[in-house]
Amino acid sequence: MGIIANNDNEIRIYYSSETSIGKQAYAYVVSSEKKVLGIDVSKTKVPGSHWAEMAEALNVGIEKLINREHPDFVKHYGNKNIDLDQHDWLRILENHPETLAFPIVLMGKKVIKIKSPSDFVKYMEPNTRHIEDSNQ
């Protein structure tokens, strides 16, 4: 990671509080024992350079960060199979962050896409209560 500062003692989560997966993923991350910086993309403008850096770290194109079935995407852009360049996809995320397809977690040098709220559990430290509870 280059532009986005990373810290091994802090977890950053980019999520939308307007989606159920965003709210649930945020709750899982906050339950970890590390300091959490929650970036609610529905309330905080995220620069295109950050989106680009996260997409690169996830090894996906920027268009993969966007839920093309989201009602706001369909309302503004119509056909979910539109063909845009990377710059245009960045503009969509900047102008319509509610279309973020999934929460993104940054833990030190790890970048994780959260497709279901419990995806984060496997990345938590072994000494957290969620891991301990699952071993009992």
A tleap script that builds the chain and sets N, CA, C and O, in Angstrom:
source leaprc.protein.ff14SB
mol = sequence {
  NMET GLY ILE ILE ALA ASN ASN ASP ASN GLU
  ILE ARG ILE TYR TYR SER SER GLU THR SER
  ILE GLY LYS GLN ALA TYR ALA TYR VAL VAL
  SER SER GLU LYS LYS VAL LEU GLY ILE ASP
  VAL SER LYS THR LYS VAL PRO GLY SER HIE
  TRP ALA GLU MET ALA GLU ALA LEU ASN VAL
  GLY ILE GLU LYS LEU ILE ASN ARG GLU HIE
  PRO ASP PHE VAL LYS HIE TYR GLY ASN LYS
  ASN ILE ASP LEU ASP GLN HIE ASP TRP LEU
  ARG ILE LEU GLU ASN HIE PRO GLU THR LEU
  ALA PHE PRO ILE VAL LEU MET GLY LYS LYS
  VAL ILE LYS ILE LYS SER PRO SER ASP PHE
  VAL LYS TYR MET GLU PRO ASN THR ARG HIE
  ILE GLU ASP SER ASN CGLN
}
set mol.1.N position { 0.859 -1.164 0.000 }
set mol.1.CA position { 0.000 0.000 0.000 }
set mol.1.C position { 0.907 1.229 0.000 }
set mol.1.O position { 1.964 1.238 0.630 }
set mol.2.N position { 0.483 2.237 -0.700 }
set mol.2.CA position { 1.303 3.416 -0.816 }
set mol.2.C position { 0.657 4.659 -0.250 }
set mol.2.O position { 1.187 5.248 0.692 }
set mol.3.N position { -0.467 5.073 -0.795 }
set mol.3.CA position { -1.107 6.320 -0.391 }
set mol.3.C position { -1.822 6.151 0.944 }
set mol.3.O position { -1.738 7.028 1.805 }
set mol.4.N position { -2.516 5.048 1.125 }
set mol.4.CA position { -3.254 4.804 2.360 }
set mol.4.C position { -2.261 4.335 3.421 }
set mol.4.O position { -1.547 3.351 3.228 }
set mol.5.N position { -2.229 5.047 4.532 }
set mol.5.CA position { -1.338 4.655 5.624 }
set mol.5.C position { -1.820 3.340 6.218 }
set mol.5.O position { -3.017 3.140 6.423 }
set mol.6.N position { -0.875 2.446 6.494 }
set mol.6.CA position { -1.277 1.202 7.140 }
set mol.6.C position { -0.581 1.101 8.491 }
set mol.6.O position { 0.498 1.654 8.703 }
set mol.7.N position { -1.222 0.388 9.383 }
set mol.7.CA position { -0.751 0.279 10.740 }
set mol.7.C position { -1.118 -1.122 11.223 }
set mol.7.O position { -2.284 -1.515 11.170 }
set mol.8.N position { -0.122 -1.872 11.694 }
set mol.8.CA position { -0.384 -3.231 12.160 }
set mol.8.C position { -1.266 -3.280 13.400 }
set mol.8.O position { -1.853 -4.318 13.703 }
set mol.9.N position { -1.364 -2.168 14.116 }
set mol.9.CA position { -2.169 -2.126 15.336 }
set mol.9.C position { -3.548 -1.520 15.121 }
set mol.9.O position { -4.296 -1.309 16.076 }
set mol.10.N position { -3.878 -1.244 13.874 }
set mol.10.CA position { -5.161 -0.623 13.572 }
set mol.10.C position { -5.813 -1.340 12.395 }
set mol.10.O position { -5.141 -1.761 11.454 }
set mol.11.N position { -7.111 -1.468 12.468 }
set mol.11.CA position { -7.882 -2.036 11.376 }
set mol.11.C position { -8.707 -0.908 10.774 }
set mol.11.O position { -9.382 -0.170 11.492 }
set mol.12.N position { -8.648 -0.780 9.456 }
set mol.12.CA position { -9.505 0.177 8.761 }
set mol.12.C position { -10.560 -0.616 8.023 }
set mol.12.O position { -10.275 -1.643 7.407 }
set mol.13.N position { -11.770 -0.127 8.094 }
set mol.13.CA position { -12.838 -0.755 7.319 }
set mol.13.C position { -13.561 0.332 6.538 }
set mol.13.O position { -14.040 1.318 7.098 }
set mol.14.N position { -13.623 0.124 5.240 }
set mol.14.CA position { -14.394 0.981 4.337 }
set mol.14.C position { -15.713 0.254 4.115 }
set mol.14.O position { -15.732 -0.860 3.593 }
set mol.15.N position { -16.806 0.876 4.508 }
set mol.15.CA position { -18.114 0.218 4.453 }
set mol.15.C position { -19.194 1.272 4.265 }
set mol.15.O position { -18.942 2.468 4.416 }
set mol.16.N position { -20.380 0.827 3.938 }
set mol.16.CA position { -21.524 1.727 3.861 }
set mol.16.C position { -22.510 1.347 4.956 }
set mol.16.O position { -22.963 0.205 5.032 }
set mol.17.N position { -22.834 2.312 5.795 }
set mol.17.CA position { -23.799 2.056 6.868 }
set mol.17.C position { -25.215 1.954 6.315 }
set mol.17.O position { -26.158 1.683 7.059 }
set mol.18.N position { -25.364 2.169 5.017 }
set mol.18.CA position { -26.679 2.067 4.389 }
set mol.18.C position { -26.978 0.655 3.886 }
set mol.18.O position { -28.060 0.400 3.357 }
set mol.19.N position { -26.017 -0.269 4.051 }
set mol.19.CA position { -26.247 -1.657 3.640 }
set mol.19.C position { -26.174 -2.567 4.859 }
set mol.19.O position { -25.447 -2.287 5.811 }
set mol.20.N position { -26.927 -3.652 4.822 }
set mol.20.CA position { -26.906 -4.568 5.964 }
set mol.20.C position { -25.544 -5.229 6.100 }
set mol.20.O position { -25.059 -5.391 7.219 }
set mol.21.N position { -24.906 -5.618 4.990 }
set mol.21.CA position { -23.582 -6.237 5.096 }
set mol.21.C position { -22.560 -5.242 5.649 }
set mol.21.O position { -21.667 -5.626 6.404 }
set mol.22.N position { -22.687 -3.980 5.281 }
set mol.22.CA position { -21.779 -2.966 5.803 }
set mol.22.C position { -21.919 -2.816 7.313 }
set mol.22.O position { -20.921 -2.788 8.033 }
set mol.23.N position { -23.144 -2.721 7.787 }
set mol.23.CA position { -23.394 -2.585 9.225 }
set mol.23.C position { -22.916 -3.814 9.987 }
set mol.23.O position { -22.298 -3.692 11.044 }
set mol.24.N position { -23.203 -4.999 9.450 }
set mol.24.CA position { -22.822 -6.232 10.127 }
set mol.24.C position { -21.306 -6.435 10.119 }
set mol.24.O position { -20.726 -6.833 11.129 }
set mol.25.N position { -20.670 -6.163 8.988 }
set mol.25.CA position { -19.219 -6.304 8.906 }
set mol.25.C position { -18.543 -5.338 9.875 }
set mol.25.O position { -17.582 -5.702 10.552 }
set mol.26.N position { -19.043 -4.121 9.937 }
set mol.26.CA position { -18.484 -3.139 10.871 }
set mol.26.C position { -18.586 -3.653 12.304 }
set mol.26.O position { -17.640 -3.506 13.079 }
set mol.27.N position { -19.711 -4.251 12.664 }
set mol.27.CA position { -19.894 -4.791 14.017 }
set mol.27.C position { -18.875 -5.892 14.305 }
set mol.27.O position { -18.324 -5.948 15.404 }
set mol.28.N position { -18.618 -6.765 13.334 }
set mol.28.CA position { -17.617 -7.821 13.522 }
set mol.28.C position { -16.238 -7.216 13.733 }
set mol.28.O position { -15.509 -7.636 14.632 }
set mol.29.N position { -15.875 -6.242 12.922 }
set mol.29.CA position { -14.547 -5.636 13.012 }
set mol.29.C position { -14.375 -4.921 14.352 }
set mol.29.O position { -13.320 -5.024 14.977 }
set mol.30.N position { -15.389 -4.208 14.789 }
set mol.30.CA position { -15.308 -3.491 16.057 }
set mol.30.C position { -15.141 -4.468 17.224 }
set mol.30.O position { -14.593 -4.092 18.260 }
set mol.31.N position { -15.599 -5.700 17.076 }
set mol.31.CA position { -15.473 -6.679 18.154 }
set mol.31.C position { -14.046 -7.212 18.298 }
set mol.31.O position { -13.748 -7.920 19.260 }
set mol.32.N position { -13.164 -6.879 17.355 }
set mol.32.CA position { -11.768 -7.316 17.476 }
set mol.32.C position { -11.097 -6.525 18.587 }
set mol.32.O position { -11.641 -5.534 19.072 }
set mol.33.N position { -9.928 -6.963 18.981 }
set mol.33.CA position { -9.236 -6.304 20.084 }
set mol.33.C position { -8.331 -5.173 19.611 }
set mol.33.O position { -7.646 -4.555 20.426 }
set mol.34.N position { -8.315 -4.895 18.337 }
set mol.34.CA position { -7.471 -3.830 17.809 }
set mol.34.C position { -8.250 -2.530 17.684 }
set mol.34.O position { -9.481 -2.512 17.711 }
set mol.35.N position { -7.507 -1.457 17.548 }
set mol.35.CA position { -8.117 -0.159 17.297 }
set mol.35.C position { -8.738 -0.196 15.908 }
set mol.35.O position { -8.131 -0.711 14.969 }
set mol.36.N position { -9.937 0.344 15.771 }
set mol.36.CA position { -10.654 0.303 14.497 }
set mol.36.C position { -10.926 1.724 14.016 }
set mol.36.O position { -11.387 2.580 14.770 }
set mol.37.N position { -10.628 1.948 12.750 }
set mol.37.CA position { -11.002 3.193 12.091 }
set mol.37.C position { -12.033 2.828 11.042 }
set mol.37.O position { -11.708 2.236 10.013 }
set mol.38.N position { -13.277 3.186 11.309 }
set mol.38.CA position { -14.360 2.900 10.377 }
set mol.38.C position { -14.569 4.074 9.443 }
set mol.38.O position { -14.784 5.202 9.887 }
set mol.39.N position { -14.505 3.809 8.155 }
set mol.39.CA position { -14.752 4.838 7.156 }
set mol.39.C position { -16.080 4.500 6.483 }
set mol.39.O position { -16.156 3.624 5.621 }
set mol.40.N position { -17.110 5.210 6.894 }
set mol.40.CA position { -18.443 5.012 6.336 }
set mol.40.C position { -18.502 5.814 5.042 }
set mol.40.O position { -18.601 7.040 5.067 }
set mol.41.N position { -18.441 5.110 3.908 }
set mol.41.CA position { -18.355 5.791 2.608 }
set mol.41.C position { -19.621 6.566 2.268 }
set mol.41.O position { -19.615 7.399 1.361 }
set mol.42.N position { -20.701 6.299 2.986 }
set mol.42.CA position { -21.922 7.066 2.742 }
set mol.42.C position { -21.854 8.440 3.410 }
set mol.42.O position { -22.674 9.315 3.128 }
set mol.43.N position { -20.871 8.625 4.297 }
set mol.43.CA position { -20.732 9.898 5.008 }
set mol.43.C position { -19.375 10.565 4.795 }
set mol.43.O position { -19.224 11.759 5.051 }
set mol.44.N position { -18.398 9.808 4.333 }
set mol.44.CA position { -17.041 10.318 4.152 }
set mol.44.C position { -16.623 10.111 2.706 }
set mol.44.O position { -16.697 8.998 2.187 }
set mol.45.N position { -16.187 11.174 2.061 }
set mol.45.CA position { -15.737 11.075 0.669 }
set mol.45.C position { -14.362 10.408 0.634 }
set mol.45.O position { -13.423 10.858 1.291 }
set mol.46.N position { -14.261 9.350 -0.129 }
set mol.46.CA position { -13.013 8.611 -0.280 }
set mol.46.C position { -12.409 8.991 -1.632 }
set mol.46.O position { -13.079 8.884 -2.659 }
set mol.47.N position { -11.153 9.433 -1.641 }
set mol.47.CA position { -10.536 9.831 -2.910 }
set mol.47.C position { -10.378 8.651 -3.880 }
set mol.47.O position { -10.220 7.503 -3.465 }
set mol.48.N position { -10.425 8.961 -5.156 }
set mol.48.CA position { -10.249 7.941 -6.185 }
set mol.48.C position { -8.942 7.185 -6.051 }
set mol.48.O position { -8.876 5.990 -6.340 }
set mol.49.N position { -7.903 7.879 -5.612 }
set mol.49.CA position { -6.598 7.214 -5.452 }
set mol.49.C position { -6.669 6.104 -4.410 }
set mol.49.O position { -5.980 5.092 -4.543 }
set mol.50.N position { -7.491 6.276 -3.376 }
set mol.50.CA position { -7.642 5.224 -2.362 }
set mol.50.C position { -8.392 4.029 -2.937 }
set mol.50.O position { -8.015 2.880 -2.706 }
set mol.51.N position { -9.468 4.310 -3.697 }
set mol.51.CA position { -10.198 3.210 -4.334 }
set mol.51.C position { -9.280 2.438 -5.263 }
set mol.51.O position { -9.287 1.207 -5.265 }
set mol.52.N position { -8.491 3.151 -6.051 }
set mol.52.CA position { -7.587 2.507 -7.003 }
set mol.52.C position { -6.562 1.646 -6.264 }
set mol.52.O position { -6.259 0.531 -6.689 }
set mol.53.N position { -6.038 2.159 -5.175 }
set mol.53.CA position { -5.043 1.412 -4.405 }
set mol.53.C position { -5.652 0.145 -3.794 }
set mol.53.O position { -5.024 -0.913 -3.791 }
set mol.54.N position { -6.873 0.264 -3.282 }
set mol.54.CA position { -7.522 -0.916 -2.702 }
set mol.54.C position { -7.829 -1.951 -3.781 }
set mol.54.O position { -7.628 -3.145 -3.562 }
set mol.55.N position { -8.308 -1.514 -4.933 }
set mol.55.CA position { -8.603 -2.442 -6.026 }
set mol.55.C position { -7.329 -3.166 -6.455 }
set mol.55.O position { -7.344 -4.375 -6.685 }
set mol.56.N position { -6.242 -2.432 -6.561 }
set mol.56.CA position { -4.970 -3.049 -6.954 }
set mol.56.C position { -4.526 -4.065 -5.911 }
set mol.56.O position { -4.082 -5.157 -6.266 }
set mol.57.N position { -4.638 -3.720 -4.624 }
set mol.57.CA position { -4.251 -4.645 -3.560 }
set mol.57.C position { -5.124 -5.898 -3.558 }
set mol.57.O position { -4.660 -6.982 -3.204 }
set mol.58.N position { -6.386 -5.747 -3.954 }
set mol.58.CA position { -7.292 -6.899 -4.039 }
set mol.58.C position { -7.121 -7.657 -5.356 }
set mol.58.O position { -7.705 -8.722 -5.554 }
set mol.59.N position { -6.314 -7.091 -6.249 }
set mol.59.CA position { -6.055 -7.685 -7.557 }
set mol.59.C position { -7.334 -7.786 -8.397 }
set mol.59.O position { -7.596 -8.799 -9.047 }
set mol.60.N position { -8.121 -6.701 -8.363 }
set mol.60.CA position { -9.347 -6.625 -9.153 }
set mol.60.C position { -9.411 -5.269 -9.850 }
set mol.60.O position { -8.767 -4.313 -9.417 }
set mol.61.N position { -10.167 -5.190 -10.901 }
set mol.61.CA position { -10.419 -3.915 -11.545 }
set mol.61.C position { -11.366 -3.096 -10.678 }
set mol.61.O position { -12.134 -3.654 -9.894 }
set mol.62.N position { -11.315 -1.800 -10.816 }
set mol.62.CA position { -12.158 -0.917 -10.008 }
set mol.62.C position { -13.639 -1.232 -10.194 }
set mol.62.O position { -14.429 -1.101 -9.259 }
set mol.63.N position { -14.011 -1.644 -11.395 }
set mol.63.CA position { -15.419 -1.966 -11.648 }
set mol.63.C position { -15.925 -3.099 -10.759 }
set mol.63.O position { -17.128 -3.202 -10.517 }
set mol.64.N position { -15.025 -3.948 -10.271 }
set mol.64.CA position { -15.423 -5.051 -9.392 }
set mol.64.C position { -15.785 -4.569 -7.993 }
set mol.64.O position { -16.375 -5.315 -7.213 }
set mol.65.N position { -15.433 -3.322 -7.670 }
set mol.65.CA position { -15.782 -2.758 -6.369 }
set mol.65.C position { -17.217 -2.227 -6.357 }
set mol.65.O position { -17.735 -1.843 -5.309 }
set mol.66.N position { -17.846 -2.210 -7.520 }
set mol.66.CA position { -19.167 -1.608 -7.662 }
set mol.66.C position { -20.237 -2.673 -7.853 }
set mol.66.O position { -20.090 -3.596 -8.654 }
set mol.67.N position { -21.315 -2.518 -7.097 }
set mol.67.CA position { -22.475 -3.398 -7.232 }
set mol.67.C position { -23.347 -2.839 -8.353 }
set mol.67.O position { -24.082 -1.872 -8.150 }
set mol.68.N position { -23.266 -3.441 -9.520 }
set mol.68.CA position { -24.009 -2.941 -10.677 }
set mol.68.C position { -25.499 -3.245 -10.610 }
set mol.68.O position { -26.271 -2.791 -11.455 }
set mol.69.N position { -25.899 -4.009 -9.609 }
set mol.69.CA position { -27.320 -4.290 -9.411 }
set mol.69.C position { -27.935 -3.368 -8.362 }
set mol.69.O position { -29.139 -3.421 -8.109 }
set mol.70.N position { -27.112 -2.532 -7.761 }
set mol.70.CA position { -27.622 -1.589 -6.755 }
set mol.70.C position { -28.621 -0.646 -7.429 }
set mol.70.O position { -28.361 -0.155 -8.527 }
set mol.71.N position { -29.756 -0.390 -6.782 }
set mol.71.CA position { -30.776 0.471 -7.407 }
set mol.71.C position { -30.253 1.843 -7.848 }
set mol.71.O position { -30.680 2.360 -8.880 }
set mol.72.N position { -29.343 2.430 -7.086 }
set mol.72.CA position { -28.807 3.737 -7.483 }
set mol.72.C position { -27.928 3.634 -8.722 }
set mol.72.O position { -27.911 4.544 -9.551 }
set mol.73.N position { -27.197 2.527 -8.850 }
set mol.73.CA position { -26.390 2.335 -10.055 }
set mol.73.C position { -27.307 2.204 -11.263 }
set mol.73.O position { -27.102 2.864 -12.282 }
set mol.74.N position { -28.311 1.356 -11.144 }
set mol.74.CA position { -29.246 1.131 -12.252 }
set mol.74.C position { -29.975 2.430 -12.607 }
set mol.74.O position { -30.170 2.736 -13.784 }
set mol.75.N position { -30.372 3.183 -11.597 }
set mol.75.CA position { -31.083 4.443 -11.826 }
set mol.75.C position { -30.218 5.443 -12.607 }
set mol.75.O position { -30.714 6.109 -13.515 }
set mol.76.N position { -28.945 5.550 -12.262 }
set mol.76.CA position { -28.076 6.541 -12.885 }
set mol.76.C position { -27.400 6.047 -14.168 }
set mol.76.O position { -27.131 6.838 -15.073 }
set mol.77.N position { -27.125 4.736 -14.246 }
set mol.77.CA position { -26.324 4.236 -15.357 }
set mol.77.C position { -27.027 3.186 -16.204 }
set mol.77.O position { -26.476 2.719 -17.201 }
set mol.78.N position { -28.226 2.817 -15.816 }
set mol.78.CA position { -28.998 1.882 -16.620 }
set mol.78.C position { -28.410 0.493 -16.642 }
set mol.78.O position { -28.227 -0.132 -15.597 }
set mol.79.N position { -28.118 0.014 -17.823 }
set mol.79.CA position { -27.636 -1.341 -18.043 }
set mol.79.C position { -26.424 -1.656 -17.169 }
set mol.79.O position { -25.437 -0.921 -17.176 }
set mol.80.N position { -26.506 -2.733 -16.433 }
set mol.80.CA position { -25.397 -3.095 -15.553 }
set mol.80.C position { -24.178 -3.612 -16.317 }
set mol.80.O position { -23.128 -3.839 -15.717 }
set mol.81.N position { -24.301 -3.796 -17.611 }
set mol.81.CA position { -23.189 -4.285 -18.423 }
set mol.81.C position { -22.486 -3.174 -19.189 }
set mol.81.O position { -21.872 -3.430 -20.225 }
set mol.82.N position { -22.567 -1.948 -18.695 }
set mol.82.CA position { -21.930 -0.837 -19.383 }
set mol.82.C position { -20.415 -0.995 -19.357 }
set mol.82.O position { -19.856 -1.606 -18.446 }
set mol.83.N position { -19.768 -0.444 -20.358 }
set mol.83.CA position { -18.321 -0.547 -20.496 }
set mol.83.C position { -17.711 0.833 -20.282 }
set mol.83.O position { -17.879 1.728 -21.110 }
set mol.84.N position { -17.004 1.002 -19.171 }
set mol.84.CA position { -16.380 2.271 -18.837 }
set mol.84.C position { -14.885 2.070 -18.600 }
set mol.84.O position { -14.439 0.947 -18.365 }
set mol.85.N position { -14.116 3.148 -18.661 }
set mol.85.CA position { -12.695 3.025 -18.331 }
set mol.85.C position { -12.521 3.173 -16.812 }
set mol.85.O position { -13.465 3.519 -16.102 }
set mol.86.N position { -11.317 2.910 -16.331 }
set mol.86.CA position { -11.050 2.924 -14.893 }
set mol.86.C position { -11.376 4.280 -14.258 }
set mol.86.O position { -11.887 4.338 -13.140 }
set mol.87.N position { -11.084 5.352 -14.967 }
set mol.87.CA position { -11.364 6.695 -14.465 }
set mol.87.C position { -12.869 6.883 -14.235 }
set mol.87.O position { -13.277 7.453 -13.223 }
set mol.88.N position { -13.681 6.409 -15.161 }
set mol.88.CA position { -15.134 6.528 -15.023 }
set mol.88.C position { -15.665 5.694 -13.857 }
set mol.88.O position { -16.562 6.130 -13.136 }
set mol.89.N position { -15.107 4.491 -13.673 }
set mol.89.CA position { -15.528 3.661 -12.538 }
set mol.89.C position { -15.178 4.359 -11.219 }
set mol.89.O position { -15.953 4.312 -10.264 }
set mol.90.N position { -14.011 5.005 -11.171 }
set mol.90.CA position { -13.633 5.754 -9.970 }
set mol.90.C position { -14.625 6.867 -9.682 }
set mol.90.O position { -14.993 7.098 -8.531 }
set mol.91.N position { -15.054 7.552 -10.727 }
set mol.91.CA position { -16.026 8.641 -10.560 }
set mol.91.C position { -17.344 8.112 -9.998 }
set mol.91.O position { -17.998 8.784 -9.200 }
set mol.92.N position { -17.729 6.916 -10.413 }
set mol.92.CA position { -18.957 6.329 -9.865 }
set mol.92.C position { -18.807 6.115 -8.364 }
set mol.92.O position { -19.700 6.471 -7.595 }
set mol.93.N position { -17.685 5.536 -7.943 }
set mol.93.CA position { -17.476 5.323 -6.507 }
set mol.93.C position { -17.405 6.645 -5.746 }
set mol.93.O position { -17.919 6.754 -4.633 }
set mol.94.N position { -16.770 7.638 -6.345 }
set mol.94.CA position { -16.660 8.936 -5.672 }
set mol.94.C position { -18.014 9.623 -5.559 }
set mol.94.O position { -18.317 10.227 -4.529 }
set mol.95.N position { -18.829 9.540 -6.603 }
set mol.95.CA position { -20.114 10.233 -6.622 }
set mol.95.C position { -21.276 9.422 -6.068 }
set mol.95.O position { -22.276 9.987 -5.626 }
set mol.96.N position { -21.146 8.099 -6.091 }
set mol.96.CA position { -22.205 7.214 -5.605 }
set mol.96.C position { -21.587 6.094 -4.757 }
set mol.96.O position { -21.632 4.927 -5.145 }
set mol.97.N position { -21.015 6.444 -3.609 }
set mol.97.CA position { -20.341 5.440 -2.780 }
set mol.97.C position { -21.278 4.348 -2.267 }
set mol.97.O position { -20.828 3.277 -1.860 }
set mol.98.N position { -22.573 4.623 -2.288 }
set mol.98.CA position { -23.537 3.610 -1.847 }
set mol.98.C position { -23.516 2.379 -2.750 }
set mol.98.O position { -24.067 1.340 -2.387 }
set mol.99.N position { -22.889 2.483 -3.916 }
set mol.99.CA position { -22.818 1.341 -4.828 }
set mol.99.C position { -21.628 0.418 -4.521 }
set mol.99.O position { -21.397 -0.551 -5.244 }
set mol.100.N position { -20.881 0.711 -3.462 }
set mol.100.CA position { -19.762 -0.154 -3.071 }
set mol.100.C position { -20.283 -1.580 -2.899 }
set mol.100.O position { -21.233 -1.810 -2.151 }
set mol.101.N position { -19.667 -2.529 -3.585 }
set mol.101.CA position { -20.165 -3.907 -3.623 }
set mol.101.C position { -19.981 -4.653 -2.306 }
set mol.101.O position { -20.782 -5.527 -1.974 }
set mol.102.N position { -18.942 -4.321 -1.557 }
set mol.102.CA position { -18.646 -5.037 -0.316 }
set mol.102.C position { -17.727 -4.189 0.551 }
set mol.102.O position { -16.976 -3.360 0.036 }
set mol.103.N position { -17.782 -4.391 1.863 }
set mol.103.CA position { -16.842 -3.692 2.735 }
set mol.103.C position { -15.405 -4.159 2.449 }
set mol.103.O position { -15.178 -5.292 2.025 }
set mol.104.N position { -14.461 -3.274 2.688 }
set mol.104.CA position { -13.048 -3.584 2.486 }
set mol.104.C position { -12.318 -3.316 3.794 }
set mol.104.O position { -12.457 -2.245 4.384 }
set mol.105.N position { -11.546 -4.289 4.239 }
set mol.105.CA position { -10.809 -4.176 5.489 }
set mol.105.C position { -9.316 -4.121 5.189 }
set mol.105.O position { -8.807 -4.901 4.384 }
set mol.106.N position { -8.627 -3.201 5.836 }
set mol.106.CA position { -7.177 -3.094 5.747 }
set mol.106.C position { -6.603 -3.404 7.124 }
set mol.106.O position { -6.909 -2.727 8.106 }
set mol.107.N position { -5.773 -4.429 7.180 }
set mol.107.CA position { -5.104 -4.829 8.424 }
set mol.107.C position { -3.617 -4.907 8.117 }
set mol.107.O position { -3.152 -5.880 7.524 }
set mol.108.N position { -2.871 -3.887 8.518 }
set mol.108.CA position { -1.457 -3.857 8.164 }
set mol.108.C position { -1.329 -3.865 6.659 }
set mol.108.O position { -1.827 -2.955 5.995 }
set mol.109.N position { -0.674 -4.869 6.102 }
set mol.109.CA position { -0.499 -4.965 4.650 }
set mol.109.C position { -1.579 -5.807 3.975 }
set mol.109.O position { -1.602 -5.922 2.749 }
set mol.110.N position { -2.473 -6.395 4.774 }
set mol.110.CA position { -3.557 -7.204 4.220 }
set mol.110.C position { -4.724 -6.315 3.815 }
set mol.110.O position { -5.080 -5.366 4.514 }
set mol.111.N position { -5.307 -6.646 2.671 }
set mol.111.CA position { -6.528 -5.990 2.212 }
set mol.111.C position { -7.524 -7.107 1.945 }
set mol.111.O position { -7.248 -8.030 1.179 }
set mol.112.N position { -8.679 -7.015 2.579 }
set mol.112.CA position { -9.645 -8.113 2.559 }
set mol.112.C position { -10.999 -7.603 2.101 }
set mol.112.O position { -11.497 -6.601 2.615 }
set mol.113.N position { -11.596 -8.290 1.136 }
set mol.113.CA position { -12.971 -7.958 0.769 }
set mol.113.C position { -13.895 -8.826 1.612 }
set mol.113.O position { -13.675 -10.027 1.770 }
set mol.114.N position { -14.912 -8.207 2.138 }
set mol.114.CA position { -15.847 -8.886 3.030 }
set mol.114.C position { -17.145 -9.138 2.257 }
set mol.114.O position { -17.956 -8.231 2.073 }
set mol.115.N position { -17.325 -10.370 1.814 }
set mol.115.CA position { -18.533 -10.739 1.067 }
set mol.115.C position { -19.683 -11.124 1.989 }
set mol.115.O position { -20.853 -10.974 1.636 }
set mol.116.N position { -19.336 -11.623 3.180 }
set mol.116.CA position { -20.347 -11.894 4.201 }
set mol.116.C position { -19.767 -11.393 5.518 }
set mol.116.O position { -18.550 -11.403 5.697 }
set mol.117.N position { -20.612 -10.960 6.434 }
set mol.117.CA position { -20.109 -10.367 7.675 }
set mol.117.C position { -19.122 -11.251 8.431 }
set mol.117.O position { -18.189 -10.749 9.058 }
set mol.118.N position { -19.324 -12.548 8.372 }
set mol.118.CA position { -18.442 -13.442 9.130 }
set mol.118.C position { -17.090 -13.689 8.436 }
set mol.118.O position { -16.215 -14.324 9.025 }
set mol.119.N position { -16.905 -13.208 7.217 }
set mol.119.CA position { -15.616 -13.380 6.537 }
set mol.119.C position { -14.458 -12.846 7.368 }
set mol.119.O position { -13.353 -13.387 7.311 }
set mol.120.N position { -14.697 -11.801 8.130 }
set mol.120.CA position { -13.641 -11.172 8.908 }
set mol.120.C position { -13.148 -12.061 10.037 }
set mol.120.O position { -11.988 -11.954 10.435 }
set mol.121.N position { -14.000 -12.939 10.566 }
set mol.121.CA position { -13.658 -13.742 11.735 }
set mol.121.C position { -12.372 -14.531 11.520 }
set mol.121.O position { -11.564 -14.636 12.443 }
set mol.122.N position { -12.161 -15.081 10.346 }
set mol.122.CA position { -10.964 -15.905 10.115 }
set mol.122.C position { -9.672 -15.089 10.134 }
set mol.122.O position { -8.584 -15.660 10.200 }
set mol.123.N position { -9.780 -13.762 10.076 }
set mol.123.CA position { -8.593 -12.915 10.104 }
set mol.123.C position { -8.312 -12.335 11.488 }
set mol.123.O position { -7.297 -11.672 11.698 }
set mol.124.N position { -9.210 -12.588 12.420 }
set mol.124.CA position { -9.027 -12.051 13.764 }
set mol.124.C position { -7.918 -12.813 14.471 }
set mol.124.O position { -7.626 -13.962 14.138 }
set mol.125.N position { -7.314 -12.172 15.436 }
set mol.125.CA position { -6.252 -12.790 16.230 }
set mol.125.C position { -6.819 -13.991 16.978 }
set mol.125.O position { -7.982 -13.972 17.379 }
set mol.126.N position { -6.014 -15.038 17.171 }
set mol.126.CA position { -6.509 -16.221 17.879 }
set mol.126.C position { -6.976 -15.933 19.305 }
set mol.126.O position { -7.740 -16.715 19.870 }
set mol.127.N position { -6.528 -14.829 19.889 }
set mol.127.CA position { -6.906 -14.566 21.272 }
set mol.127.C position { -8.191 -13.756 21.405 }
set mol.127.O position { -8.530 -13.323 22.506 }
set mol.128.N position { -8.907 -13.544 20.313 }
set mol.128.CA position { -10.183 -12.834 20.427 }
set mol.128.C position { -11.270 -13.808 20.815 }
set mol.128.O position { -11.154 -15.009 20.574 }
set mol.129.N position { -12.307 -13.301 21.405 }
set mol.129.CA position { -13.371 -14.168 21.924 }
set mol.129.C position { -14.075 -14.962 20.845 }
set mol.129.O position { -14.528 -16.076 21.108 }
set mol.130.N position { -14.188 -14.412 19.601 }
set mol.130.CA position { -14.897 -15.143 18.548 }
set mol.130.C position { -14.152 -16.419 18.155 }
set mol.130.O position { -14.776 -17.453 17.917 }
set mol.131.N position { -12.851 -16.353 18.088 }
set mol.131.CA position { -12.068 -17.551 17.751 }
set mol.131.C position { -12.108 -18.523 18.916 }
set mol.131.O position { -12.274 -19.725 18.707 }
set mol.132.N position { -11.960 -18.029 20.136 }
set mol.132.CA position { -11.998 -18.894 21.300 }
set mol.132.C position { -13.341 -19.597 21.399 }
set mol.132.O position { -13.396 -20.796 21.675 }
set mol.133.N position { -14.426 -18.862 21.174 }
set mol.133.CA position { -15.755 -19.452 21.267 }
set mol.133.C position { -15.953 -20.550 20.231 }
set mol.133.O position { -16.601 -21.556 20.519 }
set mol.134.N position { -15.404 -20.375 19.030 }
set mol.134.CA position { -15.613 -21.369 17.983 }
set mol.134.C position { -14.794 -22.634 18.252 }
set mol.134.O position { -15.080 -23.675 17.662 }
set mol.135.N position { -13.798 -22.574 19.114 }
set mol.135.CA position { -12.979 -23.739 19.424 }
set mol.135.C position { -13.525 -24.519 20.609 }
set mol.135.O position { -13.017 -25.597 20.918 }
set mol.136.N position { -14.528 -24.012 21.266 }
set mol.136.CA position { -15.037 -24.703 22.455 }
set mol.136.C position { -16.088 -25.716 22.106 }
set mol.136.O position { -16.619 -26.385 22.993 }
savepdb mol mol.pdb
quit
